[in-house]
Amino acid sequence: RGYDALTDLRFATCLYVEADPATGMLEIARAGHPDPVIRMADGTVMLRPTTGGLPLGIDPDADYPRTRFTLEPDETLMLCTDGLIETGGHDLESGWRRLRAILEDHQDDLESLADTLVQAVHGPSSHHSTGPLTDRREDDIALLLLCRPGGGCGCGDTVAVRRPVRRTLLSVGQDEPERIAEARRHLRELLHDWASAEQVDAAVLLVSEMVTNVLVHTDADALLLAEVTSEGDGRRLRVEVFDTGDDLPHKRRPGELASSGRGLMLIELLADTWGVEPRGEGKSIWFALHEPAGAPVG
């Protein structure tokens, strides 16, 4: 909640979630509130970009689009106000790094995790480890943790089990082209600890190209599936985009002035392996990148 004495403007941030416990489907509307955070089954923690609108009270005609995604088994959702992030002399960037470290290291139940997150701000040691801002900017804190049970997320007394698969799913509808940018941001979050920045840039470029091609060349929506798996000689990223279109894409040789037709050429150039596969009433285009074991991050 905020109040601007100069303009007599009253406003409030808000985040509204509807959750289906059976399927894990979440539907989120966000008004000036921080994005949700997901701790995945393998212990990876990432921001989950969602579309949003202005804080409530600023514009009576503001639009608040909804974002849908699935909370997978053994994943934990964290919602919090910016008081948890910025309090203690932290800004959004340094405060997020503090929260990510706690979420990645903590393996006990959700009640204990909530206590640890709040203690990081108000605990006895917090005053000795303030962030880069000289003003601590104390603020109210609201925190919500939600876990979808799957045998190892720490929802009860079970100790968290770190799994070797990191997976995320995102849909982009024909009437939602703005979500292509969201898909790019989401993939970068998924690969936040990937060793090669060039491979991350390549993966983001290919995802943008693949999803855009579905929206431009078919009447179908695009479904993006990205998985990071651990292998004996490193890690493997596999990205797949599904649609219900009938025509299989094929490589073309566009002229120098052509504005399209380079999608598969880019995939062939940048990916380690790739393919096109029929999928029932549609198809999928996929590519994979390999991160060698012990590769330095940078």
N, C-alpha and C positions, 0 to 999 in steps of 0.2 A: 504494500500500500504506500502511496506517496502523495505529497501535497506540495504544490508550487505556489508560494505566497505571491509571486510576481504576477502570475496569470490566473490565480484562484482555480487552478486545475487540480482536480482530484482524480486519481487513477489507482488501479490495482492490477497486479500481475496474477495470472491464473493458468493452471494446467488441469484439464479434465480428461479422465481416462475411463473407458469402459473395457472390462476384461471378461473374457469367456474362459472360465477355469478348465473346461473340457478340452478346448482346442488350443488354448494359449493365445488366441487372437486378441490383440489390443487395438483399440481405436482411440486416438489422442487428438485433442484440440488444445492449442497452446496460444496464450495471450501474453507476450512479453516475458515469458518465463524461461529459465534455462532448459536446454534439451535434456531428455532422459539419458541415463547412463545404463549400459548393459554389461554385466559380467558374464562372459560366455562359459560354456561347459569346460573349456580347457584352462580357465582362469584368466583369459584375456579380458581386459576392460576397455571399453570404447564408448565414446559419445554416439548416440543414435540420432542423427539429424532428422528433424521433423519440420514440416511446414508450420507456420504460425502467423499471428497477426499482432497488432499493437496492443499494449496494455488496455484493460477495460477502462472506459471513461474518457479516453482521448478522442475517439472518433465514433459517434453513434452509428455510423454506416460501415464500420470496419468489417472485413470479411475474416472468418476464422476457419480455414480449410482443415480437413481431418486427415490424419496419417494413420494407415493401418499396417501393422506388421505382427509377426508371430513371435511370442516368447517361447523359445525351444526348451525341451526338458533339460533340467539342471542349469538353466540360465536365471540370473537375478536382475531385476529391474530396480534402479535407484532413481527416485525423484527427490529433488531438494530445492529450496530457495537459494538465492545468491548469497544469503547470510552464511551458509555453510561453506561456500566457495571463497568468498572474499574477506570474511572476518578474520582478524588476526594479522592485519597488515598485508594481506595477499590481494593481488588482482585476479582477474578471471583465469589468466594463463597459469600463474604460479599456484593458485588455489586448486585448479584442476589437476595439476601434477601431484599435489599433496594427496588429493582424494584418490587418484588412480593408484598411487603406491600403496595406500591402505587397503583398497579393494583387492588388489592383486595379491597382497601378502596374507590377508585374513582368510582363515579356513574354518572358522567355527560357525555357530548358528547365527541367525539374522539379528537376534536381540543383542548378542555380543558385538556383532559388526556395527550396529547402530550406536552402541555405547562408545566404541572405538572411534567412529567418525566424529561424534560430538566432542569426545575428549581431545581430539586433535586440535579443536578450536579453544575449548574452555578448560582443558585439563591442566594439572600443575606444571607441566613442562611446556605448554603452549606459549606462555608469555616469554619464554627464553628462546623461542624459535619462530619469531615473527617473519612475515614475508617482506618483500622489497619496499613496501610502502611504509612511511614513518607513522602515518595515522592508521591505527588498528581498525577504524571504521566498524565498530561493533554493530551488529544487526540481529534481528530475530532470525531463528532457524526453524525451518520445517523440513522433516525428512520422512520419506516413505520407502520401504524396501519390500519387494514382492518377488518371490521365487516360485518357479514352476517345478514341482517335485519330479525327479527322474531317477533318484537313487543316490545323488551325490552333490547336491547344491548347498547343503548345510541348512535346509529349511527346518530340520528338527535337531536331533542329536547326532546325525550322520556327519562325519567329517568329509569335507569336500574332496572329490576325486578329480584330478587334473587329467583331461582327456587330450589325445593328440589331434583332434579335429576342431577347427574353428570354422564356423559356417554362418552365413547370413543370407537372407532372402528379401528381395525388394521388388515390388511391382510398379510399373510405370504405364498409366493408361493413355489412350489416344488423346484424351482431353487434359492430360497432365504433363505437357512437355517440359514444364519447369522442374519436374522431378528428375530430369536427366542430370542437372547440376547436383541434386541431392544424392543421386547414385554415385557420382564422382566423389563427393565428400565422404560418403559412407564407405567406399572402397579404400580411400586413403586412411580412414580410421581403422579399418580392418587390418591394414598393412602398416600400422604405425611403427612396428619394430622390425620391418623388413630391411635386410642389409643394403640392398641396392636401390638408391633413389631413382636411378634411371629405369629400373624395372618397374618401380611403383608408377612413375610417370607414364611408362608404356602401357601398363595395365589400365590406368585411368583413361588414357586416350582411346584404347580399344573398347572399353566399356561404353564410353560416350558414343563412339562410332557404331557399335553393334545395336545399342538401344535406339539411337536415332534412325538407323536403317529400318528397324521394325516399324517405327511410327510413320516414316515417310513412305515406305514401299509396301506396306500392308494395311489392312483395316483392323488389325489385332492389337491387343495390349502386349507389353513386353514384361517378362518375368525374369529377373536376374538372380542367379544363384552363384555365390562365391564361396569357395572352400579352401582353407589352408590346412594341409596335412603334414605331419612329421614323418620323414622317411629316414632310412639308415644313413643316407648320404646328404641329408639336409631337409629342407622343407619344399613343398610343392603347392603352388597356387593354381587352382582350376576355376575358371569363370565360365559360366554357361548362361546364355540368353535364350529363353523359350518364347515361341509365339505360335498362334494357331493358323498362320498363313499356309497356303498349299505349295507355293513355288519355292523350290530350293535355290539358294543363291549360287551364283557361279562367278568365277573370276572374269573380269573384263579388262580391256586395255584402253582406258579412256585417253582422249587426246590431252594435250597440254592445257587447253582452256576449259576442259570439262569440269563441272562443279560437283560431280558425283562419280561413283563407280570404282572408288579406290579402297573400299572397306576390306575386302578379302586380301588385297595386296598388302595393306598395312598389317593385317593379322599374320600373314606369311612372313613379313619382314621382321616383326617385333616379337612374336611368340616363339617359344621353344617347340611346341607342338600345337596343332589345332585341328578342327574338323567340323563337318556339317552332318547332322544325323536326323533322319525322319523320326518323329515322335508321335505316333498315332495320328490325331487330327492336327498335325502341325510339324514343327521341326525345332531343332536347337542348333546354335552355333557356339562352339566352345574353343577356349585356348588355355594353355598351361605355361607357367613359368617355373623354373627351378632355382632355388636358393641353395648354394653349396653349404655343407656343414662348416661352421667356423668362419663364415664370411663376415668381415667387419662391417658394422653398421655405419652408414654414411653415404 
